[in-house]
Amino acid sequence: MPSTRAIRPSRRAAAVALGLTAALGVPAVAHAADPLVWWEDGEQQLLGRTPSGGMPNGVASEPTFSHDSRNNRWIAFTSTATNIDGPVAAGRRNVYLVQRGGAIKPWANPWQYGSTRLLTVGRGGAPADGDSWGPSISGFTGPKDKPEEARIVAFVSTATNLVRGAGDGRTPRAYVASVRGGGMRLVRAPGWVTGVEVSADAQRVFVTTTRGLYVETGRRVRKIASGSGMAHPATTTRGYQVAYERRGNLYLTTVASRRTVLLGPGTDPDVDAGEPNGPRRGFVRALTFSRDGGAFRMSFSGSRTKIEQFGVTQTASKVNSGGSTTAFGEGRQVRLQVRLLDGGDYGGYVRPQGVCPLGQGDVTSVAVSTRYNYTAFTCQGGGLFGFYVGPYE
């Protein structure tokens, strides 16, 4: 796992506590009209864009990275726009994929926009006739830091024309599509779907419905927890454990044993990639969540559980694959707080790592890449932006 020492000090004035990195010089402010913007030109970019590079005519939300090491080749998001890629019906939410372009180097060079593709296309090329939302994308870091690229995207939709014979136009269902295009299928979990999450290795798909928590493995669906009111499933790379929210409380289920533990009050859980070694291999090490306007992280070490609040927020908080970094929105700003799981060294950022431009309002949702080299975030004004946190030595 990288530490905050790995961030090039010449590009970022980063940590303030415990001496992980000194607060060094910050590049000259390039946008004096906005006092929050401290970085050089080109380090923040519009990711949700029209073919000509302009701001779309709808609202973007729910960005998520593929966690393929530092490649982070894909970002999935939801938008109501009609002028990003087509065909789409006016007033509908659709799921899109942004592909990274340009050269990708091992130390995490700046993320360069490549292209955008509409994922939720109806049969025969028709616009989807229902809303689609809540994307989850695979992709993980293999041995020796090898990027294992994303294969599938899962999402929720009320559309009836995505696959043959699916949907009634009212009941949300879970779908899985190929990242590269050319394949979409229904996940046959019973009930009204409230959330979906794929394991990073693309082997398991978790679905929360009005009837319980389900997992699909090899196209076979089975229930692993019963009850109504579940939402926001989040799982590790191999899908050994899954967290979810139920009526304002957080739960964690171990898939093999179906053992479920109540963690406490909170909403919108997100989890790390899982313990890489030892008897707890694949188990959650860190879980971020929101509660009473705060961004929290819960970390697990053997039988010990530690809860920390890292800031105030109006968004769901997110965690990187290593479990070290909590990302959240604080007004117009994207905040990153870094606390290493091994040793607890702390490296909170004194500067925002992304800012909604003037006129775009506050941050509405955030995402953080595998090694916190990049953030992606949406704003009240509808924009989806990406920010370059910095490379590694």
ROSEBA-403782 format. One record per residue (C-alpha): residue in three letters; x, y, z. Coordinates in Angstrom, 3 decimals, decimal comma, padded with zeros to 6 digits. Layout:
! ROSEBA-403782
+------+----------+----------+----------+
! resn !        u !        v !        w !
+------+----------+----------+----------+
!  ala !        X !        Y !        Z !
...
+------+----------+----------+----------+
This chain:
! ROSEBA-403782
+------+----------+----------+----------+
! resn !        u !        v !        w !
+------+----------+----------+----------+
!  met !  000,000 !  000,000 !  000,000 !
!  pro !  001,383 !  003,416 ! -000,844 !
!  ser !  001,872 !  005,958 !  001,887 !
!  thr !  001,482 !  009,686 !  001,648 !
!  arg !  005,266 !  009,847 !  001,305 !
!  ala !  004,729 !  008,599 ! -002,246 !
!  ile !  003,064 !  011,790 ! -003,453 !
!  arg !  005,531 !  014,019 ! -005,248 !
!  pro !  005,999 !  016,988 ! -002,882 !
!  ser !  006,874 !  019,227 ! -005,822 !
!  arg !  003,323 !  018,821 ! -007,127 !
!  arg !  001,189 !  018,753 ! -003,979 !
!  ala !  001,281 !  020,336 ! -000,558 !
!  ala ! -000,338 !  017,437 !  001,174 !
!  ala ! -000,173 !  016,077 !  004,676 !
!  val ! -000,200 !  018,171 !  007,817 !
!  ala !  000,031 !  015,697 !  010,697 !
!  leu !  002,658 !  013,272 !  011,996 !
!  gly !  005,261 !  014,530 !  009,540 !
!  leu !  004,387 !  012,158 !  006,683 !
!  thr !  005,135 !  014,928 !  004,201 !
!  ala !  006,068 !  018,518 !  004,773 !
!  ala !  003,704 !  021,246 !  003,682 !
!  leu !  005,804 !  022,438 !  000,793 !
!  gly !  005,220 !  025,118 ! -001,799 !
!  val !  001,995 !  025,122 ! -003,785 !
!  pro !  001,910 !  025,958 ! -007,517 !
!  ala !  000,817 !  029,466 ! -008,307 !
!  val ! -002,926 !  029,957 ! -008,407 !
!  ala ! -004,002 !  029,916 ! -012,031 !
!  his ! -007,592 !  031,048 ! -011,466 !
!  ala ! -007,475 !  034,094 ! -009,232 !
!  ala ! -011,215 !  034,690 ! -009,602 !
!  asp ! -011,895 !  031,594 ! -007,479 !
!  pro ! -010,017 !  031,550 ! -004,149 !
!  leu ! -010,475 !  027,778 ! -003,785 !
!  val ! -008,654 !  026,970 ! -007,027 !
!  trp ! -004,950 !  026,647 ! -006,262 !
!  trp ! -003,658 !  024,249 ! -008,921 !
!  glu ! -002,178 !  024,750 ! -012,348 !
!  asp ! -004,253 !  024,775 ! -015,532 !
!  gly ! -005,217 !  021,345 ! -016,856 !
!  glu ! -005,210 !  019,481 ! -013,540 !
!  gln ! -009,021 !  019,531 ! -013,338 !
!  gln ! -011,100 !  018,659 ! -016,381 !
!  leu ! -014,696 !  018,210 ! -017,451 !
!  leu ! -015,303 !  014,462 ! -017,857 !
!  gly ! -019,045 !  014,416 ! -018,538 !
!  arg ! -019,024 !  016,295 ! -021,831 !
!  thr ! -020,694 !  016,682 ! -025,188 !
!  pro ! -018,897 !  015,443 ! -028,340 !
!  ser ! -017,599 !  018,985 ! -028,838 !
!  gly ! -016,259 !  019,125 ! -025,279 !
!  gly ! -018,987 !  021,318 ! -023,800 !
!  met ! -021,166 !  021,055 ! -020,706 !
!  pro ! -024,074 !  018,621 ! -021,205 !
!  asn ! -027,702 !  019,666 ! -020,878 !
!  gly ! -028,453 !  017,353 ! -017,943 !
!  val ! -027,279 !  016,441 ! -014,457 !
!  ala ! -024,475 !  013,921 ! -013,835 !
!  ser ! -024,175 !  011,801 ! -010,687 !
!  glu ! -022,713 !  008,598 ! -009,198 !
!  pro ! -019,210 !  008,499 ! -010,713 !
!  thr ! -017,166 !  005,361 ! -010,054 !
!  phe ! -013,668 !  004,312 ! -011,154 !
!  ser ! -012,476 !  000,962 ! -012,365 !
!  his ! -009,782 !  000,027 ! -009,834 !
!  asp ! -007,290 ! -001,541 ! -012,239 !
!  ser ! -004,144 ! -000,516 ! -010,362 !
!  arg ! -003,111 !  003,017 ! -011,391 !
!  asn ! -004,598 !  002,659 ! -014,879 !
!  asn ! -008,149 !  003,455 ! -013,745 !
!  arg ! -009,086 !  003,143 ! -017,383 !
!  trp ! -012,855 !  003,592 ! -016,987 !
!  ile ! -015,250 !  005,878 ! -015,139 !
!  ala ! -018,957 !  005,003 ! -015,083 !
!  phe ! -021,569 !  007,628 ! -014,252 !
!  thr ! -025,267 !  008,475 ! -014,514 !
!  ser ! -026,695 !  011,460 ! -016,397 !
!  thr ! -030,016 !  012,912 ! -017,530 !
!  ala ! -028,373 !  014,675 ! -020,479 !
!  thr ! -029,478 !  014,093 ! -024,066 !
!  asn ! -026,367 !  015,432 ! -025,808 !
!  ile ! -023,507 !  013,248 ! -024,483 !
!  asp ! -024,036 !  010,139 ! -026,623 !
!  gly ! -027,151 !  008,606 ! -028,042 !
!  pro ! -029,776 !  007,523 ! -028,560 !
!  val ! -031,493 !  008,612 ! -025,337 !
!  ala ! -035,013 !  009,700 ! -024,408 !
!  ala ! -035,508 !  013,137 ! -022,861 !
!  gly ! -035,976 !  013,102 ! -019,104 !
!  arg ! -034,427 !  009,654 ! -018,591 !
!  arg ! -031,372 !  008,785 ! -016,535 !
!  asn ! -028,788 !  006,740 ! -018,406 !
!  val ! -025,459 !  005,120 ! -017,560 !
!  tyr ! -022,326 !  006,132 ! -019,472 !
!  leu ! -018,725 !  004,956 ! -019,599 !
!  val ! -015,793 !  007,351 ! -020,014 !
!  gln ! -012,639 !  005,687 ! -021,323 !
!  arg ! -009,225 !  007,035 ! -020,485 !
!  gly ! -007,152 !  008,154 ! -023,458 !
!  gly ! -003,498 !  008,817 ! -024,148 !
!  ala ! -000,489 !  007,066 ! -022,676 !
!  ile ! -000,915 !  005,379 ! -019,293 !
!  lys !  002,281 !  005,237 ! -017,258 !
!  pro !  002,993 !  003,170 ! -014,136 !
!  trp !  003,489 !  006,125 ! -011,772 !
!  ala !  000,017 !  007,544 ! -012,484 !
!  asn !  000,399 !  010,342 ! -014,987 !
!  pro ! -002,471 !  012,808 ! -015,509 !
!  trp ! -005,774 !  011,185 ! -016,472 !
!  gln ! -006,592 !  012,172 ! -020,057 !
!  tyr ! -010,140 !  012,085 ! -021,409 !
!  gly ! -010,571 !  009,643 ! -024,283 !
!  ser ! -014,186 !  008,978 ! -025,258 !
!  thr ! -017,674 !  008,485 ! -023,829 !
!  arg ! -020,093 !  005,687 ! -024,644 !
!  leu ! -023,751 !  005,270 ! -023,715 !
!  leu ! -024,112 !  001,919 ! -021,952 !
!  thr ! -027,895 !  001,728 ! -021,537 !
!  val ! -029,051 !  001,247 ! -025,114 !
!  gly ! -032,330 ! -000,522 ! -025,851 !
!  arg ! -032,645 ! -003,505 ! -028,164 !
!  gly ! -032,258 ! -002,611 ! -031,817 !
!  gly ! -030,459 !  000,605 ! -030,910 !
!  ala ! -033,572 !  002,259 ! -029,467 !
!  pro ! -033,409 !  004,659 ! -026,505 !
!  ala ! -033,894 !  002,952 ! -023,152 !
!  asp ! -037,549 !  003,399 ! -022,185 !
!  gly ! -036,878 !  003,694 ! -018,433 !
!  asp ! -034,420 !  005,197 ! -015,994 !
!  ser ! -031,036 !  003,552 ! -015,279 !
!  trp ! -028,740 !  004,391 ! -012,359 !
!  gly ! -026,344 !  003,120 ! -009,684 !
!  pro ! -023,419 !  001,838 ! -011,806 !
!  ser ! -020,781 ! -000,476 ! -010,357 !
!  ile ! -017,720 ! -001,414 ! -012,406 !
!  ser ! -015,180 ! -004,237 ! -012,050 !
!  gly ! -011,381 ! -004,049 ! -012,400 !
!  phe ! -008,730 ! -004,710 ! -009,754 !
!  thr ! -005,028 ! -004,804 ! -008,919 !
!  gly ! -003,399 ! -008,202 ! -009,368 !
!  pro ! -000,095 ! -009,624 ! -008,085 !
!  lys !  002,968 ! -007,380 ! -008,477 !
!  asp !  000,683 ! -004,405 ! -008,982 !
!  lys ! -000,591 ! -005,729 ! -012,317 !
!  pro ! -003,712 ! -003,917 ! -013,529 !
!  glu ! -006,565 ! -006,342 ! -014,174 !
!  glu ! -008,877 ! -004,395 ! -016,420 !
!  ala ! -012,589 ! -003,928 ! -015,980 !
!  arg ! -014,844 ! -006,502 ! -017,626 !
!  ile ! -018,412 ! -005,697 ! -016,580 !
!  val ! -020,650 ! -002,902 ! -015,349 !
!  ala ! -023,767 ! -003,526 ! -013,248 !
!  phe ! -026,612 ! -001,052 ! -012,811 !
!  val ! -030,279 ! -000,732 ! -011,877 !
!  ser ! -032,992 !  000,087 ! -014,416 !
!  thr ! -036,747 !  000,256 ! -014,928 !
!  ala ! -036,370 !  000,002 ! -018,712 !
!  thr ! -038,281 ! -002,766 ! -020,482 !
!  asn ! -036,264 ! -002,869 ! -023,710 !
!  leu ! -032,667 ! -003,496 ! -022,591 !
!  val ! -032,975 ! -007,264 ! -022,979 !
!  arg ! -035,751 ! -009,463 ! -024,318 !
!  gly ! -038,686 ! -010,011 ! -021,968 !
!  ala ! -037,325 ! -008,027 ! -019,015 !
!  gly ! -039,080 ! -005,428 ! -016,879 !
!  asp ! -042,592 ! -004,067 ! -016,521 !
!  gly ! -041,696 ! -000,368 ! -016,659 !
!  arg ! -042,182 !  000,115 ! -012,919 !
!  thr ! -040,033 ! -002,406 ! -011,041 !
!  pro ! -036,295 ! -001,700 ! -010,870 !
!  arg ! -034,204 ! -004,684 ! -011,972 !
!  ala ! -030,456 ! -005,349 ! -011,935 !
!  tyr ! -028,494 ! -005,678 ! -015,170 !
!  val ! -024,929 ! -006,547 ! -016,127 !
!  ala ! -023,274 ! -005,307 ! -019,322 !
!  ser ! -019,863 ! -005,805 ! -020,887 !
!  val ! -017,498 ! -002,861 ! -020,588 !
!  arg ! -016,407 ! -003,351 ! -024,183 !
!  gly ! -019,979 ! -003,522 ! -025,490 !
!  gly ! -022,015 ! -006,243 ! -027,123 !
!  gly ! -023,594 ! -007,988 ! -024,167 !
!  met ! -026,239 ! -007,235 ! -021,547 !
!  arg ! -028,231 ! -009,523 ! -019,286 !
!  leu ! -030,701 ! -009,453 ! -016,428 !
!  val ! -029,723 ! -010,581 ! -012,916 !
!  arg ! -032,742 ! -012,581 ! -011,791 !
!  ala ! -032,928 ! -011,544 ! -008,158 !
!  pro ! -036,553 ! -011,477 ! -006,936 !
!  gly ! -038,149 ! -008,279 ! -005,674 !
!  trp ! -037,760 ! -004,561 ! -006,262 !
!  val ! -034,022 ! -003,868 ! -006,695 !
!  thr ! -032,565 ! -001,129 ! -004,474 !
!  gly ! -028,859 ! -001,519 ! -005,278 !
!  val ! -026,260 ! -003,563 ! -007,147 !
!  glu ! -022,497 ! -004,060 ! -006,785 !
!  val ! -020,021 ! -006,234 ! -008,696 !
!  ser ! -016,920 ! -007,736 ! -007,159 !
!  ala ! -013,812 ! -006,231 ! -008,706 !
!  asp ! -012,836 ! -009,596 ! -010,216 !
!  ala ! -016,268 ! -009,719 ! -011,950 !
!  gln ! -017,090 ! -013,133 ! -010,431 !
!  arg ! -019,942 ! -012,060 ! -008,146 !
!  val ! -022,845 ! -009,640 ! -008,439 !
!  phe ! -024,591 ! -008,526 ! -005,250 !
!  val ! -028,152 ! -007,239 ! -005,363 !
!  thr ! -030,283 ! -005,757 ! -002,586 !
!  thr ! -034,035 ! -005,965 ! -003,091 !
!  thr ! -037,225 ! -005,567 ! -001,086 !
!  arg ! -036,819 ! -009,254 ! -000,174 !
!  gly ! -033,209 ! -009,411 !  000,922 !
!  leu ! -029,578 ! -009,583 ! -000,166 !
!  tyr ! -028,693 ! -011,846 ! -003,102 !
!  val ! -025,490 ! -012,894 ! -004,816 !
!  glu ! -025,140 ! -014,138 ! -008,388 !
!  thr ! -022,219 ! -016,469 ! -009,066 !
!  gly ! -021,923 ! -018,226 ! -012,420 !
!  arg ! -025,439 ! -017,005 ! -013,348 !
!  arg ! -026,873 ! -018,742 ! -010,266 !
!  val ! -028,650 ! -016,433 ! -007,791 !
!  arg ! -028,985 ! -017,271 ! -004,111 !
!  lys ! -030,156 ! -015,341 ! -001,052 !
!  ile ! -027,575 ! -014,674 !  001,648 !
!  ala ! -029,580 ! -012,385 !  003,958 !
!  ser ! -033,314 ! -011,829 !  004,449 !
!  gly ! -035,246 ! -008,667 !  005,178 !
!  ser ! -036,630 ! -005,529 !  003,604 !
!  gly ! -035,178 ! -002,023 !  003,608 !
!  met ! -031,700 ! -002,985 !  002,329 !
!  ala ! -029,729 ! -000,754 ! -000,048 !
!  his ! -026,228 !  000,313 ! -001,154 !
!  pro ! -024,324 ! -002,998 ! -001,250 !
!  ala ! -020,522 ! -002,706 ! -001,323 !
!  thr ! -018,050 ! -005,551 ! -001,660 !
!  thr ! -014,361 ! -006,443 ! -001,796 !
!  thr ! -012,266 ! -007,532 ! -004,784 !
!  arg ! -013,190 ! -011,217 ! -004,465 !
!  gly ! -016,632 ! -010,664 ! -003,028 !
!  tyr ! -015,941 ! -012,559 !  000,199 !
!  gln ! -017,809 ! -009,997 !  002,296 !
!  val ! -020,507 ! -007,458 !  001,474 !
!  ala ! -021,639 ! -004,400 !  003,441 !
!  tyr ! -025,017 ! -002,744 !  003,065 !
!  glu ! -027,356 ! -000,246 !  004,646 !
!  arg ! -030,660 ! -001,214 !  006,189 !
!  arg ! -032,975 !  001,406 !  007,659 !
!  gly ! -030,181 !  003,678 !  008,834 !
!  asn ! -027,868 !  000,936 !  010,096 !
!  leu ! -024,811 ! -000,723 !  008,568 !
!  tyr ! -024,399 ! -004,491 !  008,226 !
!  leu ! -021,573 ! -006,735 !  007,063 !
!  thr ! -022,226 ! -010,246 !  005,732 !
!  thr ! -019,622 ! -012,960 !  005,146 !
!  val ! -020,788 ! -014,697 !  001,988 !
!  ala ! -019,514 ! -018,237 !  002,623 !
!  ser ! -021,035 ! -018,539 !  006,106 !
!  arg ! -023,911 ! -016,073 !  005,613 !
!  arg ! -022,999 ! -014,627 !  009,011 !
!  thr ! -024,226 ! -011,051 !  009,348 !
!  val ! -022,947 ! -008,493 !  011,842 !
!  leu ! -024,647 ! -005,225 !  012,779 !
!  leu ! -021,950 ! -002,528 !  012,669 !
!  gly ! -023,986 !  000,422 !  013,927 !
!  pro ! -025,808 !  003,484 !  012,586 !
!  gly ! -024,798 !  004,930 !  009,215 !
!  thr ! -025,653 !  005,184 !  005,534 !
!  asp ! -024,026 !  004,722 !  002,108 !
!  pro ! -021,264 !  002,215 !  002,963 !
!  asp ! -018,203 !  001,737 !  000,773 !
!  val ! -015,446 ! -000,828 !  001,365 !
!  asp ! -011,812 ! -001,392 !  000,456 !
!  ala ! -010,439 ! -004,213 ! -001,715 !
!  gly ! -010,083 ! -006,579 !  001,246 !
!  glu ! -007,269 ! -008,110 !  003,282 !
!  pro ! -004,718 ! -009,509 !  000,777 !
!  asn ! -003,107 ! -012,195 !  002,980 !
!  gly ! -003,523 ! -014,411 !  006,008 !
!  pro ! -006,582 ! -016,024 !  007,608 !
!  arg ! -008,735 ! -012,967 !  006,906 !
!  arg ! -007,826 ! -012,836 !  003,215 !
!  gly ! -010,583 ! -011,102 !  001,293 !
!  phe ! -012,263 ! -009,664 !  004,388 !
!  val ! -013,030 ! -005,945 !  004,699 !
!  arg ! -010,252 ! -003,856 !  006,267 !
!  ala ! -011,908 ! -000,439 !  006,024 !
!  leu ! -015,458 !  000,788 !  005,495 !
!  thr ! -016,473 !  004,409 !  004,955 !
!  phe ! -019,943 !  005,744 !  005,636 !
!  ser ! -021,952 !  008,870 !  006,400 !
!  arg ! -023,725 !  009,731 !  009,634 !
!  asp ! -025,267 !  012,961 !  010,944 !
!  gly ! -023,487 !  015,055 !  008,325 !
!  gly ! -020,081 !  013,495 !  008,976 !
!  ala ! -017,670 !  011,413 !  006,879 !
!  phe ! -016,518 !  008,350 !  008,822 !
!  arg ! -014,192 !  005,402 !  008,407 !
!  met ! -014,511 !  002,132 !  010,296 !
!  ser ! -011,390 ! -000,048 !  010,255 !
!  phe ! -010,992 ! -003,663 !  011,341 !
!  ser ! -007,909 ! -005,317 !  012,828 !
!  gly ! -008,577 ! -008,811 !  014,148 !
!  ser ! -011,320 ! -008,445 !  016,756 !
!  arg ! -010,776 ! -004,687 !  017,092 !
!  thr ! -012,951 ! -002,087 !  015,382 !
!  lys ! -012,010 !  001,594 !  015,179 !
!  ile ! -014,283 !  004,438 !  014,052 !
!  glu ! -012,940 !  007,859 !  013,027 !
!  gln ! -014,656 !  010,979 !  011,717 !
!  phe ! -012,683 !  012,834 !  009,053 !
!  gly ! -014,895 !  015,818 !  008,279 !
!  val ! -018,357 !  017,182 !  007,613 !
!  thr ! -020,012 !  016,354 !  004,324 !
!  gln ! -023,160 !  016,536 !  002,247 !
!  thr ! -022,197 !  013,494 !  000,139 !
!  ala ! -021,637 !  009,791 !  000,584 !
!  ser ! -018,006 !  009,116 !  001,529 !
!  lys ! -015,813 !  006,754 ! -000,511 !
!  val ! -012,698 !  004,707 !  000,219 !
!  asn ! -009,832 !  003,709 ! -002,047 !
!  ser ! -008,845 !  000,084 ! -002,660 !
!  gly ! -006,103 !  000,153 ! -000,018 !
!  gly ! -008,475 !  001,409 !  002,671 !
!  ser ! -006,179 !  004,329 !  003,482 !
!  thr ! -008,071 !  007,238 !  001,908 !
!  thr ! -011,515 !  008,648 !  002,606 !
!  ala ! -013,001 !  010,988 ! -000,020 !
!  phe ! -016,043 !  013,199 !  000,480 !
!  gly ! -017,619 !  016,477 ! -000,569 !
!  glu ! -017,476 !  019,502 !  001,729 !
!  gly ! -019,378 !  022,365 !  000,138 !
!  arg ! -017,783 !  023,020 ! -003,262 !
!  gln ! -014,644 !  021,121 ! -002,296 !
!  val ! -013,537 !  017,486 ! -002,593 !
!  arg ! -011,651 !  016,424 !  000,510 !
!  leu ! -009,220 !  013,520 !  000,936 !
!  gln ! -008,148 !  012,265 !  004,334 !
!  val ! -005,378 !  009,677 !  004,442 !
!  arg ! -004,792 !  007,436 !  007,456 !
!  leu ! -002,703 !  004,345 !  006,878 !
!  leu ! -004,148 !  001,107 !  008,219 !
!  asp ! -000,713 ! -000,138 !  009,245 !
!  gly !  000,539 !  002,127 !  012,006 !
!  gly ! -002,192 !  004,744 !  011,722 !
!  asp !  000,007 !  007,482 !  010,237 !
!  tyr ! -002,123 !  010,403 !  009,132 !
!  gly ! -001,893 !  012,640 !  006,078 !
!  gly ! -004,879 !  014,932 !  005,755 !
!  tyr ! -004,906 !  017,330 !  002,822 !
!  val ! -004,878 !  021,028 !  003,576 !
!  arg ! -006,106 !  021,894 !  000,068 !
!  pro ! -009,186 !  020,634 ! -001,788 !
!  gln ! -008,532 !  017,885 ! -004,313 !
!  gly ! -011,117 !  019,169 ! -006,768 !
!  val ! -013,571 !  022,084 ! -006,652 !
!  cys ! -016,956 !  022,645 ! -008,287 !
!  pro ! -016,486 !  025,681 ! -010,574 !
!  leu ! -018,214 !  028,928 ! -009,711 !
!  gly ! -021,866 !  028,633 ! -010,679 !
!  gln ! -021,894 !  024,830 ! -010,347 !
!  gly ! -022,889 !  024,769 ! -006,677 !
!  asp ! -021,753 !  022,163 ! -004,162 !
!  val ! -020,321 !  018,678 ! -004,661 !
!  thr ! -023,069 !  016,047 ! -004,893 !
!  ser ! -021,072 !  012,798 ! -005,262 !
!  val ! -017,422 !  011,737 ! -005,277 !
!  ala ! -015,175 !  008,865 ! -006,343 !
!  val ! -011,523 !  008,130 ! -005,603 !
!  ser ! -009,160 !  005,981 ! -007,665 !
!  thr ! -007,277 !  002,875 ! -006,546 !
!  arg ! -004,245 !  004,695 ! -005,106 !
!  tyr ! -005,879 !  008,124 ! -004,660 !
!  asn ! -004,091 !  009,561 ! -007,699 !
!  tyr ! -007,394 !  010,854 ! -009,092 !
!  thr ! -010,789 !  012,000 ! -007,901 !
!  ala ! -014,017 !  012,315 ! -009,880 !
!  phe ! -016,982 !  014,305 ! -008,641 !
!  thr ! -020,305 !  015,833 ! -009,630 !
!  cys ! -021,819 !  019,197 ! -008,787 !
!  gln ! -025,300 !  020,590 ! -008,244 !
!  gly ! -025,061 !  022,378 ! -011,583 !
!  gly ! -024,810 !  019,035 ! -013,362 !
!  gly ! -021,114 !  018,764 ! -014,212 !
!  leu ! -018,879 !  015,704 ! -013,833 !
!  phe ! -015,238 !  016,641 ! -013,266 !
!  gly ! -011,963 !  014,821 ! -012,752 !
!  phe ! -009,013 !  016,033 ! -010,667 !
!  tyr ! -005,377 !  014,934 ! -010,757 !
!  val ! -004,182 !  014,485 ! -007,175 !
!  gly ! -000,644 !  013,569 ! -008,221 !
!  pro !  001,751 !  010,821 ! -009,304 !
!  tyr !  003,946 !  008,426 ! -007,353 !
!  glu !  007,710 !  008,220 ! -007,295 !
+------+----------+----------+----------+
